[in-house]
Amino acid sequence: SDDNSQYIKFVDPPTITFHDLYGYNPDEPTSVTNWNTCAIVNNVAFLGDYKQDGKLYPDKVIHSLPNIVDIFPKRYTLEGISNDGDRIIKLASTMDYLLVFKRNRLIIWHISSQATSGSDSVGSMRIMAEYNHYGVNYQSQVCTTDLGVVFVNSLGCFVFDGKNVSNLIEGSIKESTWSSFVTTTSVASVGYSPEDRKIIVVGSTKQNSEGDAYIYHIPTKSWVFADSLFTDVTNTSGHERSNFINLNNKLVSYINLTSVSDSKFEAYTDTAADQTIEILTKDLDFGDPAQRKKIYKMYVTYKSGSTVPTVTYGVNGGAATTAVASGSFSSNQSNYAQAVFTFDSDANECYSFQIKIAGNSISAAFEINDISIVYRLKALK
């Protein structure tokens, strides 16, 4: 030009669209007004049973852009979840996994940590496993522990540890006993006490429900039934217990009673107290159910207070009601002591063996450290 100015002319200039930058179209709905459940995995937010653009999606899961957890493009949904007529109840997460609970089904998704902003796929998201009959009816039936995600229904108490789903009651609690405690219609609740690594299961939280609970101790993999662990909910309309929450490492629920003064937050405590106890082992076959055994003795290391329980036993699947031939616990043992028990002749020719330690108003000081059973396999006939 006349003023000697210089310029660069692009014949075919590159174009960068809004979609190229952000991974969704500028006119695409991105806000969700309501949702029933949510979870976050690898900085991606997931919403289930939600409302977007004026429409309800009770059987879908939508997810955000990575690291931008308040933008939910309409196209960003997980495939393979909807169109089965089953509503989404709860989303939960552990490690790189998203658990989608419906009433009758559990779907586990693997959410890759390689998700990047602006990608339509938002990293790799794929179904890892699907389980029929592992659904829940209420959000209170799911909690997160240091084992993984724990959930309960009438079939058992399950945990997903990042690899498999296993039933924690197998070999410990009869299915019929459990299904009468957590029924198909009861509003059960499960919580985790991080202080002592215990999983607490309440069979019902609605009106006219008892405060009984099953307690699973993670370090010892053992179950205990606790009668009236929490306040009973009376048979009055509107009376009920909330789900469990963790508050300052305490497991807490709220119980709604007749008046504000009666209603309260109630924390789980494991303070020892005099009580009725029943310790029942499983039917022990010592790894060989088809071979006869001779039971010689049982050694129990324990501490005790003023009142102690008695020991009975059963063989071959029978009720554990037979008195031992010899042996008993001594009272007021402040240091660990050892009790030795022997059994009648029916324990000389048995295939399986079960022990019950029980009593009323047993002192809070009673404590069992270990149980050892001396036996030998008998020759096959």
C-alpha positions as CSV (number, residue, x, y, z in Angstrom):
1,S,0.0,0.0,0.0
2,D,1.0,3.6,-0.2
3,D,1.9,3.8,3.5
4,N,4.3,0.8,3.2
5,S,2.3,-1.1,5.9
6,Q,2.6,-4.9,5.9
7,Y,0.0,-7.5,6.6
8,I,-0.6,-11.3,6.4
9,K,-3.5,-12.6,4.4
10,F,-5.0,-16.1,5.4
11,V,-6.5,-17.7,2.3
12,D,-8.2,-20.5,4.3
13,P,-8.1,-19.4,7.9
14,P,-8.6,-22.2,10.6
15,T,-11.9,-22.2,12.5
16,I,-12.3,-23.2,16.1
17,T,-15.9,-23.7,17.2
18,F,-17.5,-23.5,20.6
19,H,-17.9,-27.3,20.4
20,D,-14.2,-27.7,19.7
21,L,-13.4,-25.8,22.8
22,Y,-15.9,-27.1,25.3
23,G,-17.2,-30.4,24.0
24,Y,-20.9,-29.4,23.6
25,N,-23.0,-27.1,21.5
26,P,-23.8,-23.6,22.6
27,D,-27.5,-24.1,22.3
28,E,-27.5,-27.5,24.1
29,P,-29.2,-27.6,27.5
30,T,-26.5,-27.9,30.2
31,S,-28.3,-27.2,33.5
32,V,-30.1,-29.7,35.7
33,T,-32.8,-28.3,37.9
34,N,-33.5,-31.3,40.1
35,W,-31.9,-34.6,40.9
36,N,-32.5,-37.5,43.3
37,T,-28.9,-38.8,43.8
38,C,-25.4,-37.9,42.9
39,A,-21.8,-39.1,43.0
40,I,-18.4,-37.8,41.9
41,V,-15.7,-40.1,40.3
42,N,-12.4,-38.7,39.0
43,N,-13.6,-35.1,39.1
44,V,-16.7,-35.9,37.0
45,A,-20.1,-35.4,38.6
46,F,-22.9,-37.9,38.0
47,L,-26.6,-37.2,38.6
48,G,-29.4,-39.9,38.6
49,D,-33.2,-39.5,38.4
50,Y,-32.9,-35.9,37.2
51,K,-34.9,-33.1,35.5
52,Q,-33.5,-31.2,32.6
53,D,-35.1,-28.8,30.1
54,G,-38.5,-29.4,31.8
55,K,-38.4,-33.2,31.4
56,L,-37.9,-35.9,34.0
57,Y,-35.4,-38.7,33.5
58,P,-36.0,-41.2,36.4
59,D,-34.0,-44.0,34.8
60,K,-31.0,-42.1,33.4
61,V,-27.6,-40.9,34.6
62,I,-26.1,-37.7,33.2
63,H,-22.6,-36.5,33.9
64,S,-20.7,-33.3,33.8
65,L,-17.6,-32.2,32.0
66,P,-14.4,-33.2,33.9
67,N,-13.4,-30.7,36.5
68,I,-16.5,-28.6,35.7
69,V,-19.1,-30.2,37.9
70,D,-21.9,-27.7,37.3
71,I,-22.3,-28.2,33.5
72,F,-24.3,-31.2,32.3
73,P,-24.6,-31.3,28.5
74,K,-27.8,-33.1,27.5
75,R,-25.9,-35.6,25.4
76,Y,-23.6,-36.6,28.3
77,T,-25.6,-39.6,29.5
78,L,-24.5,-43.1,30.4
79,E,-25.8,-45.6,27.9
80,G,-27.2,-49.0,28.8
81,I,-29.0,-47.9,32.0
82,S,-32.3,-46.6,30.9
83,N,-35.4,-48.1,29.1
84,D,-35.8,-51.0,31.5
85,G,-38.7,-49.4,33.5
86,D,-36.6,-49.4,36.7
87,R,-36.0,-46.1,38.5
88,I,-32.6,-45.1,39.7
89,I,-32.5,-45.0,43.6
90,K,-28.9,-44.3,44.5
91,L,-25.5,-43.5,43.0
92,A,-22.3,-44.4,45.0
93,S,-18.6,-44.3,44.2
94,T,-15.4,-46.0,45.2
95,M,-12.0,-45.6,43.6
96,D,-12.6,-45.5,39.8
97,Y,-16.1,-47.0,39.9
98,L,-19.6,-45.7,39.8
99,L,-22.3,-47.9,41.3
100,V,-25.8,-47.3,39.9
101,F,-28.5,-48.8,42.1
102,K,-32.0,-49.4,40.8
103,R,-34.8,-51.3,42.6
104,N,-33.9,-54.6,41.0
105,R,-30.5,-54.2,39.5
106,L,-27.0,-53.0,40.2
107,I,-24.8,-51.6,37.4
108,I,-21.1,-51.0,38.0
109,W,-19.3,-48.6,35.7
110,H,-15.6,-48.1,35.4
111,I,-14.8,-44.4,35.0
112,S,-11.3,-43.8,33.6
113,S,-9.1,-41.3,35.3
114,Q,-7.9,-40.1,31.8
115,A,-11.0,-38.0,31.2
116,T,-10.1,-34.7,29.5
117,S,-12.1,-31.5,29.0
118,G,-13.7,-31.0,25.6
119,S,-14.0,-34.7,24.8
120,D,-17.4,-36.1,23.8
121,S,-16.6,-39.4,25.5
122,V,-15.2,-37.7,28.6
123,G,-12.5,-40.4,28.9
124,S,-13.3,-44.1,29.0
125,M,-16.6,-45.0,30.6
126,R,-17.7,-48.6,30.4
127,I,-19.9,-51.1,32.2
128,M,-17.8,-53.4,34.3
129,A,-20.6,-55.7,35.6
130,E,-24.4,-56.0,36.1
131,Y,-26.2,-57.8,38.9
132,N,-29.8,-58.7,39.0
133,H,-31.6,-58.8,42.4
134,Y,-28.9,-56.6,43.9
135,G,-31.0,-53.4,43.9
136,V,-32.2,-51.3,46.8
137,N,-35.5,-49.6,47.5
138,Y,-34.1,-46.6,49.5
139,Q,-31.0,-44.5,49.6
140,S,-30.5,-45.4,53.3
141,Q,-29.6,-49.0,52.2
142,V,-26.2,-47.9,50.8
143,C,-23.1,-46.5,52.5
144,T,-19.4,-46.1,51.9
145,T,-16.8,-47.8,54.1
146,D,-13.0,-48.4,54.0
147,L,-13.9,-51.8,52.4
148,G,-15.8,-50.2,49.6
149,V,-19.5,-49.6,49.0
150,V,-21.8,-51.6,51.3
151,F,-25.5,-52.1,50.6
152,V,-28.2,-54.2,52.1
153,N,-31.5,-55.8,50.9
154,S,-33.5,-58.8,51.9
155,L,-30.9,-61.1,50.3
156,G,-28.0,-60.0,52.5
157,C,-25.4,-57.3,53.3
158,F,-23.1,-56.9,50.3
159,V,-19.8,-55.1,49.7
160,F,-18.1,-54.0,46.4
161,D,-14.4,-53.7,47.0
162,G,-13.3,-52.6,43.6
163,K,-13.1,-56.1,42.2
164,N,-16.0,-58.2,43.3
165,V,-19.4,-58.1,45.0
166,S,-19.5,-60.4,48.1
167,N,-22.2,-61.2,50.6
168,L,-20.9,-60.6,54.1
169,I,-23.6,-62.7,55.8
170,E,-22.6,-66.0,54.0
171,G,-21.6,-68.6,56.5
172,S,-22.6,-66.4,59.4
173,I,-26.3,-65.6,59.3
174,K,-29.1,-67.8,57.8
175,E,-30.8,-66.3,54.7
176,S,-34.2,-66.8,56.4
177,T,-33.1,-65.0,59.5
178,W,-31.8,-62.1,57.5
179,S,-34.8,-61.8,55.3
180,S,-37.1,-61.6,58.3
181,F,-34.9,-58.7,59.6
182,V,-34.5,-56.8,56.3
183,T,-37.7,-57.5,54.4
184,T,-38.6,-56.6,50.8
185,T,-40.8,-53.8,52.1
186,S,-38.9,-52.5,55.2
187,V,-37.0,-49.2,55.0
188,A,-33.7,-50.6,56.2
189,S,-30.6,-48.4,56.9
190,V,-26.9,-49.2,56.9
191,G,-24.1,-47.0,58.2
192,Y,-20.4,-47.2,58.9
193,S,-18.6,-46.4,62.2
194,P,-15.1,-45.4,61.3
195,E,-13.9,-45.2,64.9
196,D,-14.1,-49.0,65.4
197,R,-14.6,-50.1,61.8
198,K,-18.1,-51.5,62.2
199,I,-21.0,-51.7,59.8
200,I,-24.4,-51.2,61.4
201,V,-27.6,-52.4,59.9
202,V,-31.1,-51.4,61.1
203,G,-33.9,-53.5,59.7
204,S,-36.6,-50.8,59.7
205,T,-36.6,-47.0,60.3
206,K,-40.4,-46.4,60.0
207,Q,-43.0,-46.1,62.7
208,N,-43.5,-49.1,65.0
209,S,-39.9,-50.4,64.4
210,E,-37.5,-51.6,67.0
211,G,-34.0,-50.3,67.5
212,D,-32.4,-53.7,67.0
213,A,-29.4,-53.9,64.7
214,Y,-26.8,-56.3,63.2
215,I,-23.2,-55.2,63.7
216,Y,-20.4,-56.4,61.4
217,H,-16.9,-56.0,62.7
218,I,-14.5,-55.6,59.8
219,P,-11.2,-56.7,61.4
220,T,-12.7,-60.0,62.8
221,K,-15.2,-60.5,60.0
222,S,-17.8,-61.3,62.6
223,W,-21.5,-60.5,63.1
224,V,-23.3,-59.6,66.3
225,F,-27.1,-59.0,66.8
226,A,-27.7,-56.1,69.2
227,D,-31.1,-56.0,70.8
228,S,-32.4,-52.4,71.3
229,L,-29.2,-50.8,70.2
230,F,-31.1,-47.7,69.3
231,T,-34.3,-46.1,70.6
232,D,-37.5,-47.9,69.4
233,V,-39.7,-45.9,67.0
234,T,-43.3,-46.0,68.4
235,N,-46.4,-46.9,66.5
236,T,-47.4,-43.3,65.9
237,S,-47.9,-41.6,62.5
238,G,-44.9,-39.5,61.5
239,H,-42.5,-41.2,63.9
240,E,-39.5,-42.5,62.1
241,R,-35.7,-42.7,62.0
242,S,-33.5,-41.0,59.4
243,N,-30.7,-42.5,57.5
244,F,-27.2,-42.7,59.0
245,I,-24.6,-39.9,58.6
246,N,-21.0,-39.6,59.8
247,L,-20.5,-36.5,62.0
248,N,-17.0,-36.0,63.6
249,N,-16.3,-39.7,63.1
250,K,-19.5,-40.7,64.9
251,L,-22.3,-42.6,63.3
252,V,-25.5,-40.5,63.8
253,S,-29.2,-40.7,62.9
254,Y,-32.1,-38.5,63.8
255,I,-35.2,-40.0,65.5
256,N,-38.5,-38.1,65.1
257,L,-40.9,-38.6,68.0
258,T,-44.0,-37.0,69.4
259,S,-42.5,-33.7,70.4
260,V,-39.5,-31.6,69.6
261,S,-38.1,-32.2,73.0
262,D,-38.4,-36.0,72.5
263,S,-36.9,-36.0,69.0
264,K,-33.1,-36.2,69.0
265,F,-29.9,-37.0,67.2
266,E,-28.7,-40.4,68.4
267,A,-25.2,-41.6,68.0
268,Y,-24.0,-45.2,67.9
269,T,-21.9,-46.2,70.9
270,D,-20.3,-49.5,71.8
271,T,-20.1,-48.8,75.6
272,A,-20.2,-52.2,77.4
273,A,-23.2,-52.9,79.7
274,D,-24.7,-55.8,81.5
275,Q,-26.9,-57.6,79.1
276,T,-28.3,-60.9,77.7
277,I,-25.8,-62.4,75.3
278,E,-25.9,-65.4,72.9
279,I,-22.7,-66.2,71.0
280,L,-23.4,-68.9,68.5
281,T,-20.7,-70.3,66.2
282,K,-21.5,-71.6,62.8
283,D,-21.9,-75.4,62.3
284,L,-18.2,-76.3,62.2
285,D,-17.2,-79.2,59.9
286,F,-13.4,-78.3,60.0
287,G,-13.2,-78.3,56.3
288,D,-14.3,-81.9,55.8
289,P,-18.1,-82.4,56.1
290,A,-18.0,-86.0,55.0
291,Q,-15.6,-87.3,57.6
292,R,-16.3,-88.1,61.2
293,K,-14.5,-86.3,64.0
294,K,-13.8,-86.7,67.6
295,I,-14.0,-83.5,69.7
296,Y,-11.6,-83.7,72.7
297,K,-11.7,-80.3,74.4
298,M,-12.4,-76.7,73.9
299,Y,-10.2,-73.9,75.4
300,V,-11.6,-70.4,75.9
301,T,-9.4,-67.4,77.0
302,Y,-11.6,-64.8,78.7
303,K,-12.1,-62.1,81.3
304,S,-15.2,-61.9,83.5
305,G,-17.2,-59.9,86.0
306,S,-19.7,-61.0,88.6
307,T,-22.0,-62.9,86.3
308,V,-20.8,-65.3,83.5
309,P,-22.6,-67.3,80.7
310,T,-22.9,-71.0,80.3
311,V,-21.8,-73.2,77.4
312,T,-23.9,-75.7,75.4
313,Y,-23.2,-77.5,72.1
314,G,-24.8,-79.4,69.3
315,V,-23.6,-81.9,66.7
316,N,-24.5,-82.7,63.1
317,G,-26.7,-79.6,62.6
318,G,-28.7,-80.1,65.7
319,A,-29.6,-77.3,68.1
320,A,-26.8,-76.3,70.4
321,T,-28.7,-77.2,73.6
322,T,-26.6,-80.0,75.1
323,A,-24.8,-79.2,78.3
324,V,-21.0,-79.7,78.3
325,A,-19.6,-82.7,80.2
326,S,-17.3,-80.5,82.2
327,G,-16.0,-77.0,82.4
328,S,-17.3,-73.5,83.2
329,F,-16.3,-69.9,83.3
330,S,-15.2,-68.4,86.7
331,S,-16.5,-65.0,87.8
332,N,-14.4,-61.9,88.6
333,Q,-11.4,-62.7,86.4
334,S,-9.9,-59.3,85.7
335,N,-6.9,-60.8,83.9
336,Y,-7.2,-63.3,81.0
337,A,-8.0,-66.8,82.3
338,Q,-8.5,-70.1,80.5
339,A,-11.6,-72.3,80.8
340,V,-11.4,-75.9,79.6
341,F,-14.6,-77.7,78.4
342,T,-15.2,-81.4,77.5
343,F,-18.2,-83.0,75.8
344,D,-20.3,-86.1,76.0
345,S,-20.0,-89.2,73.8
346,D,-22.0,-87.7,70.9
347,A,-19.1,-85.5,70.2
348,N,-16.9,-88.5,69.7
349,E,-18.7,-89.5,66.5
350,C,-19.8,-86.3,64.8
351,Y,-19.6,-84.7,61.4
352,S,-20.1,-81.1,62.5
353,F,-20.0,-79.3,65.8
354,Q,-21.5,-76.0,67.1
355,I,-21.0,-74.0,70.3
356,K,-23.3,-71.6,72.1
357,I,-22.2,-69.3,74.9
358,A,-25.2,-67.6,76.4
359,G,-26.8,-66.1,79.6
360,N,-29.0,-63.4,81.0
361,S,-27.7,-60.2,82.7
362,I,-24.1,-61.1,81.9
363,S,-21.6,-58.7,83.3
364,A,-20.2,-56.0,81.0
365,A,-16.7,-57.2,82.0
366,F,-17.1,-60.5,80.2
367,E,-14.8,-60.7,77.3
368,I,-13.6,-63.5,75.0
369,N,-10.1,-63.3,73.5
370,D,-10.0,-66.6,71.6
371,I,-11.6,-70.1,71.3
372,S,-9.6,-73.2,70.4
373,I,-11.1,-76.7,69.7
374,V,-9.0,-79.8,69.9
375,Y,-10.2,-82.6,67.6
376,R,-9.1,-85.3,65.2
377,L,-10.5,-86.9,62.1
378,K,-11.6,-90.5,62.4
379,A,-10.8,-93.1,59.9
380,L,-13.3,-93.7,57.1
381,K,-15.4,-96.8,57.5
